[in-house]
Amino acid sequence: MNNLLKQVFRSSRFTIGFVIFIIMFITIIFYPLFVRDDPLAMIGGLFNKPGTYISVSDVLNTDYIDLKIDTSAAKLKSISIEDRQSMADWLVKFGNIKKSEININDIAALVKLWNENYSAAAAQTGLLYAEKQQYIRLNNQINKLINSGDQYIATKDDNGQLVEKDPVSPRAFVNSKDIINKKTFVLGTDNFGRDVLTELVAATGTSLKIGLVAGTIATFIGLLLGLLAGYVGGTLDDFILFITNLFTVIPSFILLVLISFSVGQSARGVMLTASIIGLTSWPWTARSVRSQVISLRNRDHVNLSKLSGHSLHKIIFTDILPYVASYVVMAFILQISSGILSEAQLSMLGLGPATTKVSTLGLMMNWAMQYKAPIAGAWWAFLPVILAITLISFSLNLMNTGLDQVFNPQLRD
């Protein structure tokens, strides 16, 4: 066994795939120990950007200091390139400014030129009313950024009237470490306001569970039928091969969709979804195991067991199964990967597990697409999910390729 493990881990492909898979597996186990939040808790807003959010109330009630920082310069940088180009176009057409004198990358100089030359009352021949209004809104935005003077905190007096309490300068800053209530969304929030990172870890664990259950069922059925068909042969082989060909002719995904749809959403839990996937994914494993067993059943050691009067199950489990065990392990790994991808496909069609109870990688993709996360620019709602699915499939396929290098004499170095 030690020698076998050394051979397996000598394969760089298997080692890389194994390390990636173990890292993800450890994350799934230990992350919930440190972050105990409910992965389906709606604590944020619609597609909040990644970052740390602090309580505004705590900020107002925290001691602040004045820093000698030109906050207006930083605010001006928030003006988009499109708006800067619009400002430059107006200055050239209606402000009598030469194009060579304008640099849209120097926002301070551009705003200075704009304030000196822009007037809503100027003759703007050729501009539509909507375009004039757009320039007015842009001018108001710039003025708001520049002229944001002191703001005031007001409280109610005994008569219920608002009374000025304290001015807040634009240069007033607080230390974020003094803010008690804060929340960090490493990957932002999704369409339901859920913490994407916490949800992603839980969803990855659920998808792996589905893959493991589906892979176990499919591999067990395929192995059992393949062993019986390959060794017993005859009528039993013809019957099993007929059933296998029947499942092979009908695309397994079509069967998967039909069965999932007929079950109904209210009854589709994680285990049932995994079972449906497993029950429709065994044919290619059965055919492959059958081929392997046919090449083994007339070997000398098998014939010797027959002559010794050993029972059918003993011959299969002691003389044949050990020789196909490595192939079964590789088939099991591929079945896990296939199960995860099948769940993602089903969930994208709205046929995955019940959406109110658990989260899976497929369901997260489904929610992101339904609420148009790509159009909203909320990359954090779907790219990490795609990356998680890719890493799982990539690691499992690398492990399978590495095992194939070790156990397949034709590929062995």
N, C-alpha and C positions, 0 to 999 in steps of 0.2 A: 504493500500500500504506500509506504514512504517513497519507494522508487517511482511508483506511478504518479504521485503528487509532484515529485521533482520534475518528471517529464512534462506534466501538464503546465506547471508554472515556469518551465523553461521557455514556453511559447510566449513571445512578447505580445502577440495579439490577445491571447487569453488573459494575460496578466493585466494589460491595459483595460480591457473590458471588465474584468473582475474588480479592479480598483474603482472604476467609475461607478459600477453597480453598488459596491459596498459603501462608497461615500454617500450615495443617494439613500441607501437603506439606513445608514446610521443617522442621517439627517432626519429621516421620517420618524425614527424611534426617539431621538433625543430632543428635537425641536419642541415637541409638545410638553416636555418636562420643564422647559424654561419659559415658554410662551403658552400660558394656559387659556388664552382667549378662545372662545367658540369660533371655529373657522367660518361658520355661516352667520355670525353676528353682523348686523348692519350698523356699523359704527361711524361710517364716513359718508361722503356725498358721492354723486355720480361721477365716476372716473376722476377722482382727485389725483393730482400728480404725485409721484414719489417725493418724499421729503418729511421733515419733522414739523408737526403742527403744534402750536402752543396756544394756551388759553388767552384770549384777548382781555378778559376780565383780570386775569393774573398780571398781565403786562401793565394795565392801567394802575394797578395797586402795588406795583413794585417800584422801588427807588430807582431813579434813572440819573444819568449823567450826560452832560453835553460834550460831544466830540467834535473836533474841528475838521469835519468832513463835509464837503460840498455835496449834499444829498440830491440837489437838483440835477447835477451832472450825471449821476447814476440813473436818475429817473428818465433823463432825455435819451439814454441808450435803449430804453424800452420802445422807442419809436421804430416801427418796422422799416425795412428797406423799401417796401412798396410805398409807404407814406413819405419817406425821404425823397424817393424819385418823383412822387406827385408834387412835393414842395418845390423841387428843382425845376420841374416842367412849368409850374405856375410862375416862378421867378423869371425864367427865360422868356416866356410868352407875354406876361403882363407886368413884370417888375423891372423890365429893361436891364436885367443882369446878364452879363455874358456867361455862356456855358462854361468857359474856361475858369471862371472865378468861383465856380461851385464845386464843392467836394462833398458828396453825400456821406462819405465815411467820417468826416469831421462834423459831427452832429452839433457841437457847440457853435461853430462858425455858421453852419447852415441855419440854425434857429435864430442866430443874430441877424442874418440877412433877411430871414422871414419876418421877424418882428419889425424891422426897419422898412420893409417894402409892402407887406401884405395889407390889403384893405378890402373888406367885403363890398365896399361901395365902388371899387375901381371898375373901370370898363373891362369886362371879360367876354369880349366878342367871340362867339363860337362855342361857348360852354353851355351845356344844358342846365336847366334849373337844378336837377338832381346832383350834378357835378359841383355847382356852386354851393349847394348845401353841404356836400361832402367836405369841401375846403373850409367852410365855416366850422363844422364839427371838429376838423383836424386842428384848426386854430384854437378852438376852445380847449381841446385836449392839451395842446402845448402850453397855453396860458395856465391851465390848472397844474401842470407839472412844475412850471417855473414859479408861480405865485402861491404855492402852498405854504402859507405862513403858519403862525402859531394856531393850534387847535385847542379847544377848551373842554375840560371835563366839567359837567354840570351835575348838580345834585338838587333834590327837592327840599325846600325849606318847610317850616311848620304849616305854611299856608298852601303847600302843594305847588309853589312856584319854582321854576328852575333857576338856580343860582350858580354863577360861575365859581368853580372850586379851584381849578388849577390849570394854567396854560401848559400846553405841551409843544415844545419847539420842534421844528423839523430835524434838528440835530440832536434830539434827545434819544439816548439809547439805553437799553437794559441788557443785563447779562442773562443769556438764555439759561444758564445754570441756576439762576434764582427763580425761574418759573417752575412752579410745582407741577401743574397739570400740562403735560405734553404727550404727544403720541407720534411715533415715527412709523411711517408707511414706507418701507424700503422699496416696495414695488407698487406703491399707490393703492387705490381702491378700484373695485370693479363697478359694474352697472348697478349693483345693489348696495354699494357702499361698504363692501367687505374688504378686509385687509387681504390683498392679493397674495402676499407671501405666505401668510398663515393658511389661506385657502389652498394655495398651490401645494404646500407640503401635505396637507390632509388629502387633497385630491390625488396626489401621486401615490400615497399609501393605499387609497381605495382602488386605484387603477391597478397597482401591483397585486393587490388581493384578488381582484377579478382575473388578472392574468394567471396567477398561481392556481386558482381554483379551476379556471377553464382549461389551463394546460394540464393539470392533474387528471381531470375527467377525460379530456381528449386523448392523452397519452395512455391512460389505463385502458380505455375502450379499444384504441388502435392496437396496443400491445397484445391484449387478450385475443382479439379477433385475428390479428396477424399470426400469433403463435399457433392457434388452433387451425387456421386455414393452411398455413405453411407446413405444419408437421402432419396433421391428420390427413389432409388432402381429400380426394374423392368428392362425394356428394356434399359434405360439409364445406369443403373448399369452394365448390361451385356456388353454393348458397351464399356464403359470406362474400365471395367475389361479386355476386350479382347485387347484393345489398350495397356493397362498397361502390360499384360502378354506378348504381342508381343515384347515390349521394354525390358522386363525382360529376355526373352529367348535369345535374341541377346545381348551378352555382351556389356555394355554401352561403354567400352573403345574402342571396335572395331568400333562401330558407331562413336565415337568421332574421331578416326583416319581417317576413311573414309571421314567424312564430312570435317574435317580440310584439308585433302589432296585435296579434290575436289574444295575447295574454292581457293586455291593457296596462295603462300607466300606473294605476293604483296598486297593482299586484307586482310590478317590476321593482324588486329590491336588488341589492348588490349581488347576493348569492344566486338569485334566480337568473339575473342577467348573465352571470358567470357560467351557470349551468347550461343555459341556452347556447352560449358560445361554445362551450365544451362539447355539447351533444351534436353540434354541426361541424366540428373541426377535426374529427378523428380519421376520415377516410384515407388521407395521404399517408398518415402514420401506419395505418393497417396495411396498406399496399406495400409500403417500404419494408416493414417488419416481415411480412409474408415472403417477400423476395429474399431477404436475408436468411430466413428459416429454411426455405427450399434448398438453398445452397449448403445448409448445414445438416439436414436430416439424414443424409447418406454418408456422413463422415464415419470414420472407423470407430471413434469413441462412442458415437450414438448407436451404431450397430451392435457394439459390444454390450451396451446397456440393454438393448432389446433382447439379445441372446441370454443375458443374465436374468431376464424376467422382471426387470424394473417396471413400475407402473407408469402410466402415461404422464401424470403430473410430475413424477420424479424426474423423468427423462427431460421434460420441457424445462423444469425449473433448475435442474442441476447440470444438464449436458448442453442445453441450447441457450437458455436465457443469459448465462454469463458471457457468451460470445456475442450477444447482440446488446449487452448492457450499455456499452459506450455509445452505440447508435441511439439507443432509447434516451439516454441522457441528453444527447444533442437534439433529438426530436422534442424532448420536453422543454428545452431552452427556447427553441423556435416557437413552440406552442404558446409559451408565456408571452413572447413578443407579439405573436399573432393575436392572442386574446386581448392584449392592451389596445392594439390598433383596431380590432373589431369593435371594442367598446367605444372607442373614440368615434368610429364611423357611425355606429348606432346612435350615439348621443348627438352627433351633429344633425341627424335626421329627426331628433326628438323622440327616439325610441330607447333611450338609455334608462338607468335607474331613476326612481322617483326623485324629482328635483328638489323637493322640500326637506328631504331627510339627509342626503349626503351630497358631496361634491366629488366629481371625477374630472380627469383631464378633458375628456370629451365634452362634458357638460359645461366646463369653463369656456371651451371654444365655442360651444353653441350659444351661450349667453353673450359672449363678446360679439359674435356675428349678428345675433338678433338685435342687439342694441347699437350696432354700427360703430364698434370701437375703432376699426381702421379709418373710417371716415372722420371720426372725432379726433383722430391723432393719438388715441390712448393705446400706444404700443405696449404698455406694461400689462394690459388686460389679456393679450393673446400671444405676444412673442415669448414670454417665459414659459407658457404652456407648450408652445411648439418646441421650444428648446428642451423641456423636460421629456416630452414624448420622443424626441430625436435622440437624446442621451440614453434613455432606457433601451430603445430599439438598437441603437448603435453599440452599446455595451454588451447586450445579449448576443447580437450577431457576431461581435468580435470574439466573445467567449466560445461561440459555436464554431467559428472558423479556426480558432486556436485548438480546440479539441479535435477537429477534423484533421489538422496537421499532425497531431500526436498519434491518433488511432488509425488514420488511413495510410497504409504503407506506400501508396502511390504518391502521396503528398509529403511524406516524411523526408526531411533533409538527409 
